[in-house]
Structure formats: structure tokens, C-alpha cells
Amino acid sequence: MDNKELIEFEKLIGKHFKNKKIKAPIHLSGGNELSLIHRFKNVKKGDWIFSTHRSHYHYLLAGGDPKYLEQEILKGNSMHIFDNRINFFSSAIVGGILPIALGVALAIKRKKEDRHVWCFVGDMASKMGLFHECERYASGFDLPITFVIEDNGYSTNTPTDEAWGKGKRDVVEYYSYERTYPHVGLKEWVQM
């Protein structure tokens, strides 16, 4: 699917919404077509795609059926599309896909499958603690997952910088040491 087809699909959904054929929220994409087309060149058949409430482009670029997607959106399912034919899962819960995507990546590694997980999140979700825990775990255990942060500068309608500030990232100091005592106790059994 090329950028013009993506744009036309979103215009069609916008038209349905304006004509009151969709009785649920929709979250349309726009302006990120070429960036996504570039990234999806690395997605192989059999890979998993985890997406957000703004999932239409991801689904279509993953090889999803445009007619199926349109019907799901018309039924009010725009924010939670699932299609096991192409290993596609999305959720409206901000950051909700992160641990699921991580678990799938761990399963792929344990099964020694030649697959990869692509997990898309917005810039605000990437500021959450859950994102950092999942990214750290995936990195620490060399899991087959790529987190793609889609930064449009907003969380809903609040500029991300207003929510998190633009401050420098020098508020953390790190040091290491060799501990004297175990996690609990004295390294010996004590009778109470």
C-alpha cells in the first residue's frame, strides 16, 4: 500500500464518521505515511505487529484487508483491531500493548522462531514507567522486538513537553558497590 492509498483510506473513514455511520471514537493518522512505509519494509511475513488506538495505517501496511478494517471501524472497533491472520493486535489502553508484545517476543525467543515483534507507541506512552521496564527487559534479554515511538508532540491534545517538561536529563546519578550483607538477614541462621 502506498502513501496515497493510506491517505484515501483515512479520508473514507473520516467521511463515514462525518456521515454518522460510525458511532464510536476514531483516531485518524496523517503526516506519517512515508515514515511508516519505510519502517514496514523491515517487517517480514509472520512478524507480530502491536499497535495503539491509532492503528489503521499499521494494519494496512502489515498486509491487512482494507475491507475487513473498514467493516470493523464501522462496527465501532477502530481502537482495538485484532487479526490473527497477520499477527496484528491493537489496544486503546495507553501502553497496554507493551507487556503483551514483550511476552510474545520472549515466547518467540524461547521457541527459537525466526520472527520479530514490532511494537508501536506514541511519544506520551514512551514516557511511562511501563515502557522503560519493557524496553529494559527486552534489551537485557536480547529479545526480538523493536519499539517504534511515533512522536507527534502530543498526548491527546496536550503538548508532550507541557506534560513532561523540556528539562535536561541529568537528574540521575548512578554508582555501584559490592554489598556486605545479603538481601535479608546476616548470612547466617538466627533462631528467634
PLY file of the C-alpha trace (Angstrom):
ply
format ascii 1.0
element vertex 192
property float x
property float y
property float z
element edge 191
property int vertex1
property int vertex2
end_header
0.00 0.00 0.00
1.40 3.41 -0.92
1.01 6.75 0.81
-1.86 7.88 -1.44
-3.85 4.74 -0.65
-3.28 5.24 3.08
-4.43 8.85 2.88
-7.51 7.90 0.85
-8.44 5.20 3.37
-8.37 7.68 6.25
-10.41 10.17 4.20
-13.01 7.43 3.63
-13.19 6.69 7.36
-13.45 10.42 8.09
-16.35 10.63 5.64
-18.10 7.69 7.33
-17.65 9.39 10.71
-18.92 12.74 9.45
-21.97 10.98 7.96
-22.64 9.35 11.38
-22.02 5.81 10.16
-19.54 5.24 13.00
-20.94 5.61 16.49
-17.64 5.34 18.34
-14.44 7.37 18.53
-11.96 7.19 15.67
-8.31 8.23 15.68
-7.06 9.03 12.20
-3.45 9.19 11.08
-1.89 11.70 8.77
1.53 13.09 8.03
3.40 9.90 8.94
2.70 7.83 5.84
6.22 7.85 4.37
7.89 7.18 7.72
5.68 4.16 8.30
6.08 2.83 4.76
9.85 2.99 5.28
9.66 1.11 8.61
7.32 -1.56 7.33
9.86 -2.54 4.68
11.62 -4.38 7.54
8.52 -6.31 8.62
8.52 -9.91 7.42
5.57 -12.24 6.96
4.94 -13.92 10.30
6.20 -11.00 12.38
3.89 -9.58 15.04
2.59 -6.01 14.98
1.32 -4.38 18.17
-0.36 -1.05 17.72
-2.20 1.70 19.53
-5.65 3.30 19.30
-4.32 4.92 16.09
-3.80 1.64 14.20
-5.29 1.94 10.71
-2.02 2.60 8.87
-0.19 -0.10 10.84
-2.85 -2.64 9.99
-2.91 -1.79 6.31
0.89 -1.75 5.99
1.09 -5.11 7.77
-0.89 -6.55 4.87
-4.34 -6.33 6.42
-7.51 -6.39 4.35
-8.84 -2.83 3.86
-12.46 -4.05 3.59
-12.18 -6.02 6.84
-10.69 -2.96 8.56
-13.40 -0.67 7.23
-16.11 -3.05 8.50
-14.50 -3.27 11.94
-14.31 0.51 12.15
-17.95 0.83 11.08
-18.84 -1.57 13.94
-17.05 0.75 16.38
-13.84 -1.26 16.70
-11.42 1.35 15.40
-9.33 1.38 18.58
-8.97 -2.36 19.09
-8.27 -4.22 15.89
-7.16 -7.85 16.07
-6.40 -10.06 13.11
-4.62 -13.36 13.78
-4.23 -13.95 10.04
-1.45 -11.35 10.05
-0.45 -11.39 13.76
-1.91 -7.95 14.40
-3.10 -6.64 17.76
-4.04 -3.16 18.92
-5.40 -1.66 22.10
-6.90 1.66 23.13
-5.27 1.38 26.56
-2.24 3.68 26.53
0.79 1.43 26.97
-1.46 -1.62 27.27
0.20 -3.43 24.40
3.70 -3.15 25.86
3.75 -6.17 28.20
1.82 -8.29 25.69
4.31 -7.50 22.93
7.17 -8.23 25.33
5.66 -11.60 26.23
5.27 -12.54 22.57
8.91 -11.58 21.93
10.01 -13.76 24.86
7.95 -16.67 23.50
9.50 -16.24 20.05
12.98 -16.36 21.57
12.22 -19.43 23.71
10.73 -21.24 20.71
13.72 -20.18 18.58
11.41 -18.88 15.86
12.57 -16.61 13.07
10.05 -13.87 13.84
10.15 -10.36 15.20
7.80 -8.14 17.21
7.16 -4.54 16.20
5.57 -2.50 18.98
4.29 0.98 18.12
3.66 3.54 20.87
3.06 7.26 20.98
5.51 9.74 22.47
3.50 10.13 25.67
3.29 6.35 26.23
7.06 6.21 25.75
7.42 8.37 28.87
5.59 5.83 31.06
7.43 3.64 33.52
5.96 0.55 31.87
7.62 1.46 28.58
11.02 1.78 30.22
10.63 -1.52 32.07
9.63 -3.37 28.90
12.39 -1.76 26.84
14.97 -2.55 29.53
13.85 -6.19 29.86
13.84 -6.66 26.08
17.30 -5.15 25.82
18.67 -7.08 28.79
17.50 -10.43 27.44
18.12 -9.66 23.76
14.53 -10.23 22.70
13.41 -9.98 19.07
11.40 -6.79 19.48
11.62 -3.24 18.19
9.78 -0.43 19.92
8.79 2.31 17.49
7.94 5.65 19.10
5.63 7.77 16.99
6.23 11.31 18.18
3.60 13.80 17.11
4.37 16.05 20.07
1.00 15.49 21.74
-0.74 13.37 24.31
-4.36 13.69 23.30
-4.35 17.47 22.88
-1.69 18.37 25.44
1.78 19.04 24.08
4.08 16.36 25.45
6.65 18.97 26.53
3.99 20.67 28.66
3.20 17.40 30.38
6.82 16.29 30.94
8.83 19.47 30.55
11.87 20.10 28.40
14.41 19.83 31.22
17.83 18.30 30.91
18.19 14.59 31.58
20.89 14.96 34.22
18.78 14.31 37.31
20.04 10.76 37.83
23.31 9.73 39.39
24.46 6.13 39.28
27.03 4.25 41.31
27.74 0.61 42.03
29.05 -1.15 45.12
29.69 -4.62 46.50
27.25 -5.36 49.28
28.33 -6.51 52.72
25.09 -8.21 53.74
22.62 -10.36 51.78
19.22 -9.09 50.76
17.88 -10.01 54.19
19.49 -11.19 57.40
23.13 -11.65 58.35
24.39 -14.52 56.12
23.66 -16.92 58.99
20.64 -18.59 60.53
19.34 -16.89 63.65
16.92 -18.65 66.00
14.04 -16.49 67.17
0 1
1 2
2 3
3 4
4 5
5 6
6 7
7 8
8 9
9 10
10 11
11 12
12 13
13 14
14 15
15 16
16 17
17 18
18 19
19 20
20 21
21 22
22 23
23 24
24 25
25 26
26 27
27 28
28 29
29 30
30 31
31 32
32 33
33 34
34 35
35 36
36 37
37 38
38 39
39 40
40 41
41 42
42 43
43 44
44 45
45 46
46 47
47 48
48 49
49 50
50 51
51 52
52 53
53 54
54 55
55 56
56 57
57 58
58 59
59 60
60 61
61 62
62 63
63 64
64 65
65 66
66 67
67 68
68 69
69 70
70 71
71 72
72 73
73 74
74 75
75 76
76 77
77 78
78 79
79 80
80 81
81 82
82 83
83 84
84 85
85 86
86 87
87 88
88 89
89 90
90 91
91 92
92 93
93 94
94 95
95 96
96 97
97 98
98 99
99 100
100 101
101 102
102 103
103 104
104 105
105 106
106 107
107 108
108 109
109 110
110 111
111 112
112 113
113 114
114 115
115 116
116 117
117 118
118 119
119 120
120 121
121 122
122 123
123 124
124 125
125 126
126 127
127 128
128 129
129 130
130 131
131 132
132 133
133 134
134 135
135 136
136 137
137 138
138 139
139 140
140 141
141 142
142 143
143 144
144 145
145 146
146 147
147 148
148 149
149 150
150 151
151 152
152 153
153 154
154 155
155 156
156 157
157 158
158 159
159 160
160 161
161 162
162 163
163 164
164 165
165 166
166 167
167 168
168 169
169 170
170 171
171 172
172 173
173 174
174 175
175 176
176 177
177 178
178 179
179 180
180 181
181 182
182 183
183 184
184 185
185 186
186 187
187 188
188 189
189 190
190 191
